Amino acid sequence: MDAAILSKLLSPEGWALLGALPPYDERQAMKTVTTLRAQGVAPDLAAAVVTQSRLRARARAKFGDFADGMLFTSDGLEQATRLLVAALHARRYLEAGTTALADLTSGIGADSLAFAGTGLRVVATDLDECTAAIARWNLRHFPEADVRHADGLSLDLRAEGIDGVFADPARRTAGGSGGRSRRVFDPRAYAPPLDSVWALRGTVPAVGIKVGPGIAHEGLPDDAETQWVSVDGDVVEAGLWFGPLAPDGPGRSALVLRTFTDDDGKEHTLSRTVRGDDDAPDVGAVGQYLYEPDGAVIRAGLVAQAAAELGGRLVDPTIAYVTTDSPADLPPARPAEPAGAPAPIATGYRVLDTMPFGLKRLKSYLRDRGVGRVTIKKRGTAVVPEQLRKQLVLTGTEEATIVLTRVAGTQQVLVVEPLGRV
């Protein structure tokens, strides 16, 4: 988005047009643009308001009703922190005693919204002029937030009275000839590089950095808590937390969040934190139950801790599946008293059968049981589920779930039925 289009969007005409659009429908998008143009709306403004309508529809998953009063860019929305997780970031700073925070790479202002909303004084910066202008608009209701078009690393933190630093470095390249950006996985290629940000802890000890969940364990700073976060089974980020922002000390942890709405329409969030060291897990034969730890637990390398909590063992030393001989206690998916209730750290299955992997054997097994629809899960195998599904050529009426994985070094098929989450 360029400055001219942003100016038109923020004009009384542009804002009124955006607010008057019906709920976004991809099938009607071109028709909506054509209708607006027929009504005399400039082509660039018509395209811009429909684009914002599309982005707002996507943004509701992260921002809920707040999305209706915000502006977005595609890359900005992609990298923006979910409001639920941003609120947890803000809580870390508050509990650490922070009063004034520098958001060095504010993007569209997602984290700064949470910081300012909890009363923190925020200095938010972004290198892109239009992005900074969008953040300024999104934070317009918070006088505590000072949004600047600037390089956050150039701030004089002491002179500004800053006692907390947060950064969410850009992890995408600029769009190439096709106009599409690509993810960056090398922390040295982040903008700004991680080394430049965590060097600030020499000036302000309370430094927090949001990074991609695919960040490697090798090279992580020894004095940080690195926490992977999942929301409803989706691993959304990892965070590096230094000094007073890591009250439990350095190391790796996983934060598992689950959300649900009760019968009265009230939203609840269950949470559970897993911490630990690189313990060697027990490994053994497949039992009557199989558990798949949450993705955040797996990314954090805490499968051994999950196995210990579940009272089980791994099916293979290299595979993140836990097996038990008796079911783990299953908390209700919607607790009657959700306040303080733990989130599940694994998805459970009852094991019905096991067999060595072989297409002919598996096809015969499923056909003999009248299976026509199969859910295929995999870990530690090169099999492509969609290709396998076509090769099975199933025509029955029953459903089945199979797990393709390695057990004690050999490729196996586990036939399972879902239980729930624990």
Contacts in CASP RR format, 6 or more apart in sequence:
PFRMAT RR
TARGET T0000
AUTHOR 0000-0000-0000
METHOD contacts of the structure
MODEL  1
MDAAILSKLLSPEGWALLGALPPYDERQAMKTVTTLRAQGVAPDLAAAVV
TQSRLRARARAKFGDFADGMLFTSDGLEQATRLLVAALHARRYLEAGTTA
LADLTSGIGADSLAFAGTGLRVVATDLDECTAAIARWNLRHFPEADVRHA
DGLSLDLRAEGIDGVFADPARRTAGGSGGRSRRVFDPRAYAPPLDSVWAL
RGTVPAVGIKVGPGIAHEGLPDDAETQWVSVDGDVVEAGLWFGPLAPDGP
GRSALVLRTFTDDDGKEHTLSRTVRGDDDAPDVGAVGQYLYEPDGAVIRA
GLVAQAAAELGGRLVDPTIAYVTTDSPADLPPARPAEPAGAPAPIATGYR
VLDTMPFGLKRLKSYLRDRGVGRVTIKKRGTAVVPEQLRKQLVLTGTEEA
TIVLTRVAGTQQVLVVEPLGRV
1 48 0 8 1.000
1 73 0 8 1.000
1 130 0 8 1.000
1 134 0 8 1.000
2 130 0 8 1.000
3 129 0 8 1.000
3 130 0 8 1.000
3 133 0 8 1.000
4 44 0 8 1.000
5 44 0 8 1.000
5 45 0 8 1.000
5 48 0 8 1.000
6 71 0 8 1.000
6 130 0 8 1.000
6 133 0 8 1.000
6 134 0 8 1.000
8 14 0 8 1.000
8 42 0 8 1.000
8 44 0 8 1.000
8 45 0 8 1.000
8 48 0 8 1.000
9 15 0 8 1.000
9 18 0 8 1.000
9 45 0 8 1.000
9 48 0 8 1.000
9 49 0 8 1.000
9 52 0 8 1.000
9 71 0 8 1.000
10 71 0 8 1.000
10 137 0 8 1.000
13 45 0 8 1.000
14 45 0 8 1.000
14 49 0 8 1.000
17 36 0 8 1.000
17 41 0 8 1.000
17 45 0 8 1.000
17 49 0 8 1.000
18 49 0 8 1.000
18 52 0 8 1.000
18 53 0 8 1.000
21 32 0 8 1.000
21 49 0 8 1.000
21 50 0 8 1.000
21 53 0 8 1.000
22 28 0 8 1.000
22 32 0 8 1.000
23 57 0 8 1.000
24 50 0 8 1.000
24 53 0 8 1.000
24 54 0 8 1.000
24 56 0 8 1.000
24 57 0 8 1.000
26 54 0 8 1.000
29 50 0 8 1.000
29 54 0 8 1.000
32 50 0 8 1.000
32 53 0 8 1.000
33 46 0 8 1.000
33 47 0 8 1.000
33 50 0 8 1.000
36 45 0 8 1.000
36 46 0 8 1.000
36 49 0 8 1.000
36 50 0 8 1.000
37 43 0 8 1.000
37 46 0 8 1.000
41 49 0 8 1.000
52 71 0 8 1.000
52 72 0 8 1.000
55 72 0 8 1.000
55 73 0 8 1.000
55 74 0 8 1.000
55 77 0 8 1.000
56 67 0 8 1.000
56 68 0 8 1.000
56 69 0 8 1.000
56 70 0 8 1.000
56 72 0 8 1.000
58 77 0 8 1.000
59 67 0 8 1.000
59 70 0 8 1.000
59 72 0 8 1.000
59 77 0 8 1.000
59 80 0 8 1.000
60 67 0 8 1.000
61 82 0 8 1.000
62 77 0 8 1.000
62 80 0 8 1.000
62 81 0 8 1.000
62 82 0 8 1.000
62 83 0 8 1.000
62 110 0 8 1.000
63 70 0 8 1.000
63 80 0 8 1.000
63 82 0 8 1.000
63 83 0 8 1.000
63 110 0 8 1.000
64 83 0 8 1.000
66 83 0 8 1.000
66 113 0 8 1.000
69 138 0 8 1.000
70 108 0 8 1.000
70 137 0 8 1.000
70 138 0 8 1.000
71 108 0 8 1.000
71 134 0 8 1.000
71 137 0 8 1.000
71 138 0 8 1.000
72 80 0 8 1.000
72 108 0 8 1.000
72 134 0 8 1.000
73 108 0 8 1.000
73 130 0 8 1.000
73 131 0 8 1.000
73 134 0 8 1.000
75 172 0 8 1.000
75 181 0 8 1.000
76 107 0 8 1.000
76 108 0 8 1.000
76 131 0 8 1.000
77 108 0 8 1.000
78 172 0 8 1.000
79 107 0 8 1.000
79 168 0 8 1.000
79 170 0 8 1.000
79 171 0 8 1.000
79 172 0 8 1.000
80 107 0 8 1.000
80 108 0 8 1.000
80 109 0 8 1.000
80 110 0 8 1.000
81 89 0 8 1.000
81 110 0 8 1.000
81 111 0 8 1.000
81 114 0 8 1.000
81 168 0 8 1.000
81 210 0 8 1.000
81 236 0 8 1.000
81 237 0 8 1.000
82 110 0 8 1.000
82 231 0 8 1.000
82 236 0 8 1.000
83 110 0 8 1.000
83 113 0 8 1.000
83 114 0 8 1.000
84 231 0 8 1.000
84 257 0 8 1.000
84 259 0 8 1.000
84 269 0 8 1.000
85 229 0 8 1.000
85 231 0 8 1.000
85 236 0 8 1.000
85 237 0 8 1.000
85 257 0 8 1.000
86 110 0 8 1.000
86 111 0 8 1.000
86 113 0 8 1.000
86 114 0 8 1.000
86 115 0 8 1.000
87 114 0 8 1.000
87 118 0 8 1.000
88 229 0 8 1.000
88 255 0 8 1.000
89 111 0 8 1.000
89 114 0 8 1.000
89 115 0 8 1.000
89 166 0 8 1.000
89 210 0 8 1.000
90 111 0 8 1.000
90 114 0 8 1.000
90 115 0 8 1.000
90 117 0 8 1.000
90 118 0 8 1.000
90 120 0 8 1.000
91 118 0 8 1.000
92 208 0 8 1.000
92 241 0 8 1.000
92 245 0 8 1.000
93 101 0 8 1.000
93 115 0 8 1.000
93 120 0 8 1.000
93 164 0 8 1.000
93 166 0 8 1.000
93 206 0 8 1.000
93 245 0 8 1.000
94 118 0 8 1.000
94 120 0 8 1.000
95 247 0 8 1.000
96 164 0 8 1.000
96 206 0 8 1.000
96 243 0 8 1.000
96 244 0 8 1.000
96 245 0 8 1.000
96 247 0 8 1.000
97 163 0 8 1.000
97 206 0 8 1.000
97 244 0 8 1.000
98 120 0 8 1.000
98 163 0 8 1.000
98 164 0 8 1.000
98 206 0 8 1.000
98 244 0 8 1.000
99 120 0 8 1.000
99 121 0 8 1.000
99 163 0 8 1.000
100 120 0 8 1.000
100 121 0 8 1.000
100 122 0 8 1.000
100 123 0 8 1.000
100 160 0 8 1.000
100 161 0 8 1.000
100 162 0 8 1.000
100 163 0 8 1.000
100 164 0 8 1.000
101 115 0 8 1.000
101 120 0 8 1.000
101 121 0 8 1.000
101 122 0 8 1.000
101 123 0 8 1.000
101 162 0 8 1.000
101 163 0 8 1.000
101 164 0 8 1.000
101 165 0 8 1.000
101 166 0 8 1.000
102 122 0 8 1.000
102 123 0 8 1.000
102 124 0 8 1.000
102 125 0 8 1.000
102 152 0 8 1.000
102 155 0 8 1.000
102 157 0 8 1.000
102 160 0 8 1.000
102 162 0 8 1.000
102 164 0 8 1.000
102 165 0 8 1.000
102 166 0 8 1.000
102 204 0 8 1.000
103 109 0 8 1.000
103 111 0 8 1.000
103 112 0 8 1.000
103 115 0 8 1.000
103 122 0 8 1.000
103 123 0 8 1.000
103 124 0 8 1.000
103 125 0 8 1.000
103 166 0 8 1.000
103 167 0 8 1.000
104 125 0 8 1.000
104 152 0 8 1.000
104 153 0 8 1.000
104 155 0 8 1.000
104 165 0 8 1.000
104 166 0 8 1.000
104 167 0 8 1.000
104 192 0 8 1.000
104 197 0 8 1.000
105 125 0 8 1.000
105 126 0 8 1.000
105 127 0 8 1.000
105 152 0 8 1.000
105 167 0 8 1.000
105 168 0 8 1.000
105 169 0 8 1.000
105 170 0 8 1.000
105 191 0 8 1.000
105 192 0 8 1.000
106 112 0 8 1.000
106 124 0 8 1.000
106 125 0 8 1.000
106 126 0 8 1.000
106 131 0 8 1.000
106 132 0 8 1.000
106 135 0 8 1.000
106 147 0 8 1.000
107 126 0 8 1.000
107 128 0 8 1.000
107 131 0 8 1.000
107 132 0 8 1.000
107 134 0 8 1.000
107 135 0 8 1.000
107 168 0 8 1.000
108 131 0 8 1.000
108 134 0 8 1.000
108 135 0 8 1.000
108 138 0 8 1.000
109 124 0 8 1.000
109 134 0 8 1.000
109 135 0 8 1.000
109 138 0 8 1.000
109 139 0 8 1.000
109 147 0 8 1.000
111 166 0 8 1.000
111 168 0 8 1.000
111 210 0 8 1.000
112 122 0 8 1.000
112 124 0 8 1.000
112 135 0 8 1.000
112 139 0 8 1.000
112 145 0 8 1.000
112 147 0 8 1.000
113 138 0 8 1.000
113 139 0 8 1.000
113 142 0 8 1.000
115 122 0 8 1.000
115 145 0 8 1.000
115 166 0 8 1.000
116 122 0 8 1.000
116 139 0 8 1.000
116 142 0 8 1.000
116 144 0 8 1.000
116 145 0 8 1.000
117 142 0 8 1.000
117 144 0 8 1.000
119 144 0 8 1.000
120 144 0 8 1.000
121 144 0 8 1.000
121 146 0 8 1.000
122 139 0 8 1.000
122 142 0 8 1.000
122 144 0 8 1.000
122 145 0 8 1.000
122 146 0 8 1.000
123 146 0 8 1.000
123 148 0 8 1.000
123 155 0 8 1.000
123 160 0 8 1.000
123 162 0 8 1.000
124 132 0 8 1.000
124 135 0 8 1.000
124 139 0 8 1.000
124 145 0 8 1.000
124 146 0 8 1.000
124 147 0 8 1.000
124 148 0 8 1.000
125 132 0 8 1.000
125 147 0 8 1.000
125 148 0 8 1.000
125 149 0 8 1.000
125 150 0 8 1.000
125 151 0 8 1.000
125 152 0 8 1.000
125 155 0 8 1.000
126 132 0 8 1.000
126 135 0 8 1.000
126 147 0 8 1.000
126 149 0 8 1.000
126 150 0 8 1.000
127 149 0 8 1.000
127 150 0 8 1.000
127 151 0 8 1.000
127 152 0 8 1.000
127 191 0 8 1.000
128 149 0 8 1.000
129 149 0 8 1.000
132 147 0 8 1.000
132 148 0 8 1.000
132 149 0 8 1.000
132 150 0 8 1.000
133 149 0 8 1.000
135 147 0 8 1.000
136 147 0 8 1.000
139 145 0 8 1.000
139 147 0 8 1.000
153 192 0 8 1.000
153 196 0 8 1.000
153 197 0 8 1.000
153 200 0 8 1.000
155 162 0 8 1.000
157 165 0 8 1.000
157 200 0 8 1.000
157 203 0 8 1.000
157 204 0 8 1.000
158 203 0 8 1.000
162 204 0 8 1.000
163 204 0 8 1.000
163 206 0 8 1.000
164 204 0 8 1.000
164 206 0 8 1.000
164 207 0 8 1.000
165 197 0 8 1.000
165 200 0 8 1.000
165 201 0 8 1.000
165 204 0 8 1.000
165 206 0 8 1.000
165 207 0 8 1.000
165 208 0 8 1.000
166 207 0 8 1.000
166 208 0 8 1.000
166 209 0 8 1.000
166 210 0 8 1.000
167 192 0 8 1.000
167 197 0 8 1.000
167 207 0 8 1.000
167 208 0 8 1.000
167 209 0 8 1.000
167 210 0 8 1.000
168 209 0 8 1.000
168 210 0 8 1.000
169 190 0 8 1.000
169 191 0 8 1.000
169 192 0 8 1.000
169 193 0 8 1.000
169 194 0 8 1.000
169 197 0 8 1.000
169 209 0 8 1.000
169 210 0 8 1.000
169 211 0 8 1.000
170 184 0 8 1.000
170 190 0 8 1.000
170 191 0 8 1.000
171 183 0 8 1.000
171 184 0 8 1.000
171 185 0 8 1.000
171 190 0 8 1.000
171 211 0 8 1.000
171 212 0 8 1.000
172 181 0 8 1.000
172 182 0 8 1.000
172 183 0 8 1.000
172 184 0 8 1.000
173 181 0 8 1.000
173 182 0 8 1.000
173 184 0 8 1.000
174 181 0 8 1.000
175 181 0 8 1.000
175 182 0 8 1.000
184 190 0 8 1.000
185 214 0 8 1.000
185 215 0 8 1.000
187 193 0 8 1.000
187 194 0 8 1.000
187 195 0 8 1.000
187 211 0 8 1.000
187 215 0 8 1.000
188 194 0 8 1.000
188 195 0 8 1.000
190 211 0 8 1.000
194 209 0 8 1.000
194 211 0 8 1.000
194 240 0 8 1.000
197 207 0 8 1.000
197 209 0 8 1.000
198 207 0 8 1.000
198 209 0 8 1.000
198 221 0 8 1.000
198 224 0 8 1.000
198 240 0 8 1.000
198 242 0 8 1.000
200 207 0 8 1.000
201 207 0 8 1.000
201 223 0 8 1.000
201 242 0 8 1.000
201 243 0 8 1.000
205 242 0 8 1.000
205 243 0 8 1.000
205 244 0 8 1.000
206 242 0 8 1.000
206 243 0 8 1.000
206 244 0 8 1.000
206 245 0 8 1.000
207 240 0 8 1.000
207 241 0 8 1.000
207 242 0 8 1.000
207 243 0 8 1.000
207 245 0 8 1.000
208 239 0 8 1.000
208 240 0 8 1.000
208 241 0 8 1.000
208 242 0 8 1.000
208 245 0 8 1.000
209 239 0 8 1.000
209 240 0 8 1.000
210 237 0 8 1.000
210 238 0 8 1.000
210 239 0 8 1.000
211 237 0 8 1.000
211 238 0 8 1.000
211 239 0 8 1.000
211 240 0 8 1.000
212 237 0 8 1.000
212 238 0 8 1.000
213 228 0 8 1.000
213 229 0 8 1.000
213 235 0 8 1.000
213 236 0 8 1.000
213 237 0 8 1.000
213 238 0 8 1.000
213 296 0 8 1.000
213 299 0 8 1.000
214 238 0 8 1.000
214 299 0 8 1.000
215 226 0 8 1.000
215 238 0 8 1.000
217 226 0 8 1.000
217 252 0 8 1.000
217 301 0 8 1.000
220 226 0 8 1.000
220 240 0 8 1.000
220 252 0 8 1.000
221 240 0 8 1.000
221 242 0 8 1.000
221 250 0 8 1.000
222 250 0 8 1.000
223 242 0 8 1.000
223 243 0 8 1.000
223 250 0 8 1.000
224 240 0 8 1.000
224 241 0 8 1.000
224 242 0 8 1.000
224 246 0 8 1.000
224 250 0 8 1.000
224 251 0 8 1.000
225 240 0 8 1.000
225 241 0 8 1.000
225 245 0 8 1.000
225 246 0 8 1.000
225 248 0 8 1.000
225 249 0 8 1.000
225 250 0 8 1.000
225 251 0 8 1.000
225 252 0 8 1.000
225 253 0 8 1.000
226 238 0 8 1.000
226 239 0 8 1.000
226 240 0 8 1.000
226 241 0 8 1.000
226 251 0 8 1.000
226 252 0 8 1.000
226 253 0 8 1.000
226 300 0 8 1.000
227 238 0 8 1.000
227 239 0 8 1.000
227 241 0 8 1.000
227 252 0 8 1.000
227 253 0 8 1.000
227 254 0 8 1.000
227 255 0 8 1.000
227 300 0 8 1.000
228 235 0 8 1.000
228 237 0 8 1.000
228 238 0 8 1.000
228 239 0 8 1.000
228 252 0 8 1.000
228 253 0 8 1.000
228 254 0 8 1.000
228 255 0 8 1.000
228 295 0 8 1.000
228 296 0 8 1.000
228 297 0 8 1.000
228 299 0 8 1.000
228 300 0 8 1.000
229 235 0 8 1.000
229 236 0 8 1.000
229 237 0 8 1.000
229 238 0 8 1.000
229 239 0 8 1.000
229 254 0 8 1.000
229 255 0 8 1.000
229 257 0 8 1.000
229 296 0 8 1.000
230 236 0 8 1.000
230 254 0 8 1.000
230 255 0 8 1.000
230 256 0 8 1.000
230 257 0 8 1.000
230 294 0 8 1.000
230 295 0 8 1.000
230 296 0 8 1.000
231 257 0 8 1.000
231 258 0 8 1.000
231 259 0 8 1.000
232 257 0 8 1.000
232 258 0 8 1.000
232 259 0 8 1.000
233 256 0 8 1.000
233 258 0 8 1.000
233 294 0 8 1.000
233 295 0 8 1.000
233 296 0 8 1.000
235 295 0 8 1.000
235 296 0 8 1.000
235 299 0 8 1.000
238 299 0 8 1.000
248 275 0 8 1.000
251 275 0 8 1.000
251 276 0 8 1.000
252 275 0 8 1.000
252 276 0 8 1.000
252 300 0 8 1.000
252 301 0 8 1.000
252 302 0 8 1.000
253 273 0 8 1.000
253 274 0 8 1.000
253 275 0 8 1.000
253 276 0 8 1.000
253 300 0 8 1.000
253 302 0 8 1.000
254 273 0 8 1.000
254 274 0 8 1.000
254 275 0 8 1.000
254 294 0 8 1.000
254 295 0 8 1.000
254 296 0 8 1.000
254 297 0 8 1.000
254 299 0 8 1.000
254 300 0 8 1.000
254 302 0 8 1.000
254 345 0 8 1.000
255 271 0 8 1.000
255 272 0 8 1.000
255 273 0 8 1.000
255 296 0 8 1.000
256 271 0 8 1.000
256 272 0 8 1.000
256 273 0 8 1.000
256 274 0 8 1.000
256 294 0 8 1.000
256 296 0 8 1.000
256 297 0 8 1.000
256 343 0 8 1.000
256 344 0 8 1.000
256 345 0 8 1.000
257 269 0 8 1.000
257 270 0 8 1.000
257 271 0 8 1.000
257 343 0 8 1.000
258 269 0 8 1.000
258 270 0 8 1.000
258 271 0 8 1.000
258 343 0 8 1.000
258 344 0 8 1.000
258 421 0 8 1.000
259 267 0 8 1.000
259 268 0 8 1.000
259 269 0 8 1.000
259 270 0 8 1.000
260 267 0 8 1.000
260 268 0 8 1.000
260 270 0 8 1.000
260 333 0 8 1.000
260 334 0 8 1.000
260 338 0 8 1.000
261 267 0 8 1.000
261 268 0 8 1.000
262 268 0 8 1.000
262 334 0 8 1.000
262 338 0 8 1.000
268 338 0 8 1.000
270 335 0 8 1.000
270 338 0 8 1.000
270 340 0 8 1.000
270 341 0 8 1.000
270 342 0 8 1.000
270 343 0 8 1.000
270 344 0 8 1.000
271 342 0 8 1.000
271 343 0 8 1.000
272 342 0 8 1.000
272 343 0 8 1.000
272 344 0 8 1.000
272 345 0 8 1.000
274 297 0 8 1.000
274 300 0 8 1.000
274 302 0 8 1.000
274 305 0 8 1.000
274 306 0 8 1.000
274 309 0 8 1.000
274 345 0 8 1.000
275 302 0 8 1.000
275 305 0 8 1.000
276 302 0 8 1.000
276 305 0 8 1.000
278 301 0 8 1.000
278 304 0 8 1.000
279 304 0 8 1.000
279 305 0 8 1.000
279 308 0 8 1.000
280 304 0 8 1.000
281 303 0 8 1.000
281 304 0 8 1.000
281 307 0 8 1.000
281 308 0 8 1.000
281 313 0 8 1.000
281 314 0 8 1.000
281 317 0 8 1.000
282 307 0 8 1.000
282 312 0 8 1.000
282 313 0 8 1.000
282 314 0 8 1.000
283 313 0 8 1.000
283 314 0 8 1.000
283 315 0 8 1.000
283 316 0 8 1.000
283 317 0 8 1.000
283 408 0 8 1.000
284 313 0 8 1.000
284 314 0 8 1.000
284 315 0 8 1.000
284 323 0 8 1.000
284 408 0 8 1.000
285 315 0 8 1.000
285 323 0 8 1.000
285 408 0 8 1.000
286 315 0 8 1.000
286 323 0 8 1.000
286 351 0 8 1.000
286 354 0 8 1.000
286 407 0 8 1.000
286 412 0 8 1.000
286 414 0 8 1.000
287 323 0 8 1.000
287 324 0 8 1.000
287 325 0 8 1.000
287 351 0 8 1.000
288 324 0 8 1.000
288 325 0 8 1.000
288 326 0 8 1.000
288 327 0 8 1.000
288 350 0 8 1.000
288 351 0 8 1.000
289 323 0 8 1.000
289 324 0 8 1.000
289 325 0 8 1.000
289 326 0 8 1.000
289 327 0 8 1.000
289 328 0 8 1.000
289 348 0 8 1.000
289 349 0 8 1.000
289 350 0 8 1.000
289 351 0 8 1.000
289 419 0 8 1.000
290 315 0 8 1.000
290 321 0 8 1.000
290 322 0 8 1.000
290 323 0 8 1.000
290 348 0 8 1.000
290 349 0 8 1.000
290 350 0 8 1.000
290 351 0 8 1.000
290 403 0 8 1.000
290 414 0 8 1.000
290 416 0 8 1.000
291 306 0 8 1.000
291 310 0 8 1.000
291 312 0 8 1.000
291 321 0 8 1.000
291 322 0 8 1.000
291 323 0 8 1.000
291 324 0 8 1.000
291 328 0 8 1.000
291 346 0 8 1.000
291 347 0 8 1.000
291 348 0 8 1.000
291 349 0 8 1.000
291 422 0 8 1.000
292 320 0 8 1.000
292 321 0 8 1.000
292 322 0 8 1.000
292 346 0 8 1.000
292 347 0 8 1.000
292 348 0 8 1.000
292 349 0 8 1.000
292 377 0 8 1.000
292 379 0 8 1.000
293 302 0 8 1.000
293 303 0 8 1.000
293 306 0 8 1.000
293 320 0 8 1.000
293 322 0 8 1.000
293 345 0 8 1.000
293 346 0 8 1.000
294 306 0 8 1.000
294 344 0 8 1.000
294 345 0 8 1.000
294 346 0 8 1.000
294 347 0 8 1.000
297 303 0 8 1.000
297 305 0 8 1.000
297 306 0 8 1.000
297 345 0 8 1.000
297 346 0 8 1.000
298 320 0 8 1.000
303 314 0 8 1.000
303 320 0 8 1.000
303 322 0 8 1.000
306 322 0 8 1.000
306 345 0 8 1.000
306 346 0 8 1.000
307 313 0 8 1.000
307 314 0 8 1.000
307 322 0 8 1.000
309 345 0 8 1.000
310 322 0 8 1.000
310 324 0 8 1.000
310 328 0 8 1.000
310 345 0 8 1.000
310 346 0 8 1.000
310 422 0 8 1.000
311 324 0 8 1.000
311 328 0 8 1.000
312 322 0 8 1.000
312 323 0 8 1.000
312 324 0 8 1.000
313 322 0 8 1.000
313 323 0 8 1.000
313 324 0 8 1.000
314 320 0 8 1.000
314 321 0 8 1.000
314 322 0 8 1.000
314 323 0 8 1.000
315 321 0 8 1.000
315 322 0 8 1.000
315 323 0 8 1.000
315 405 0 8 1.000
315 406 0 8 1.000
315 407 0 8 1.000
315 408 0 8 1.000
316 405 0 8 1.000
316 406 0 8 1.000
316 407 0 8 1.000
316 408 0 8 1.000
316 409 0 8 1.000
318 380 0 8 1.000
318 406 0 8 1.000
319 379 0 8 1.000
319 380 0 8 1.000
319 405 0 8 1.000
319 406 0 8 1.000
319 407 0 8 1.000
320 379 0 8 1.000
321 379 0 8 1.000
321 403 0 8 1.000
321 405 0 8 1.000
322 346 0 8 1.000
323 351 0 8 1.000
327 350 0 8 1.000
327 419 0 8 1.000
328 346 0 8 1.000
328 348 0 8 1.000
328 422 0 8 1.000
329 422 0 8 1.000
330 419 0 8 1.000
330 420 0 8 1.000
330 421 0 8 1.000
330 422 0 8 1.000
331 341 0 8 1.000
331 342 0 8 1.000
331 344 0 8 1.000
331 422 0 8 1.000
333 420 0 8 1.000
333 421 0 8 1.000
335 341 0 8 1.000
344 420 0 8 1.000
344 421 0 8 1.000
344 422 0 8 1.000
345 421 0 8 1.000
345 422 0 8 1.000
346 421 0 8 1.000
346 422 0 8 1.000
347 418 0 8 1.000
347 419 0 8 1.000
347 420 0 8 1.000
347 421 0 8 1.000
348 418 0 8 1.000
348 419 0 8 1.000
348 420 0 8 1.000
348 421 0 8 1.000
348 422 0 8 1.000
349 401 0 8 1.000
349 403 0 8 1.000
349 414 0 8 1.000
349 416 0 8 1.000
349 417 0 8 1.000
349 418 0 8 1.000
349 419 0 8 1.000
350 416 0 8 1.000
350 417 0 8 1.000
350 419 0 8 1.000
351 414 0 8 1.000
351 415 0 8 1.000
351 416 0 8 1.000
352 415 0 8 1.000
352 416 0 8 1.000
352 417 0 8 1.000
353 365 0 8 1.000
353 414 0 8 1.000
353 415 0 8 1.000
354 407 0 8 1.000
354 412 0 8 1.000
354 413 0 8 1.000
354 414 0 8 1.000
354 415 0 8 1.000
355 361 0 8 1.000
355 362 0 8 1.000
355 365 0 8 1.000
355 412 0 8 1.000
355 413 0 8 1.000
355 415 0 8 1.000
356 410 0 8 1.000
356 411 0 8 1.000
356 412 0 8 1.000
356 413 0 8 1.000
357 381 0 8 1.000
357 383 0 8 1.000
357 404 0 8 1.000
357 411 0 8 1.000
357 412 0 8 1.000
357 413 0 8 1.000
358 413 0 8 1.000
359 388 0 8 1.000
359 391 0 8 1.000
359 392 0 8 1.000
362 392 0 8 1.000
362 402 0 8 1.000
362 413 0 8 1.000
363 391 0 8 1.000
363 392 0 8 1.000
363 393 0 8 1.000
363 394 0 8 1.000
365 415 0 8 1.000
366 372 0 8 1.000
366 374 0 8 1.000
366 392 0 8 1.000
366 394 0 8 1.000
366 400 0 8 1.000
367 394 0 8 1.000
367 395 0 8 1.000
367 396 0 8 1.000
369 398 0 8 1.000
369 400 0 8 1.000
370 394 0 8 1.000
370 396 0 8 1.000
370 397 0 8 1.000
370 398 0 8 1.000
371 394 0 8 1.000
371 396 0 8 1.000
371 398 0 8 1.000
371 399 0 8 1.000
371 400 0 8 1.000
372 394 0 8 1.000
372 395 0 8 1.000
372 396 0 8 1.000
372 397 0 8 1.000
372 398 0 8 1.000
372 399 0 8 1.000
372 400 0 8 1.000
373 394 0 8 1.000
373 398 0 8 1.000
373 399 0 8 1.000
373 400 0 8 1.000
374 389 0 8 1.000
374 392 0 8 1.000
374 394 0 8 1.000
374 399 0 8 1.000
374 400 0 8 1.000
374 401 0 8 1.000
374 402 0 8 1.000
375 399 0 8 1.000
375 400 0 8 1.000
375 401 0 8 1.000
375 402 0 8 1.000
376 385 0 8 1.000
376 388 0 8 1.000
376 389 0 8 1.000
376 402 0 8 1.000
376 404 0 8 1.000
377 401 0 8 1.000
377 402 0 8 1.000
377 403 0 8 1.000
377 404 0 8 1.000
378 385 0 8 1.000
378 403 0 8 1.000
378 404 0 8 1.000
378 405 0 8 1.000
379 403 0 8 1.000
379 404 0 8 1.000
379 405 0 8 1.000
379 406 0 8 1.000
380 404 0 8 1.000
380 405 0 8 1.000
380 406 0 8 1.000
381 404 0 8 1.000
381 405 0 8 1.000
381 406 0 8 1.000
381 411 0 8 1.000
383 404 0 8 1.000
385 404 0 8 1.000
388 404 0 8 1.000
400 415 0 8 1.000
401 415 0 8 1.000
401 416 0 8 1.000
401 417 0 8 1.000
401 418 0 8 1.000
402 413 0 8 1.000
402 414 0 8 1.000
402 415 0 8 1.000
402 416 0 8 1.000
403 413 0 8 1.000
403 414 0 8 1.000
403 415 0 8 1.000
403 416 0 8 1.000
404 411 0 8 1.000
404 412 0 8 1.000
404 413 0 8 1.000
405 411 0 8 1.000
405 412 0 8 1.000
405 414 0 8 1.000
406 412 0 8 1.000
407 414 0 8 1.000
END
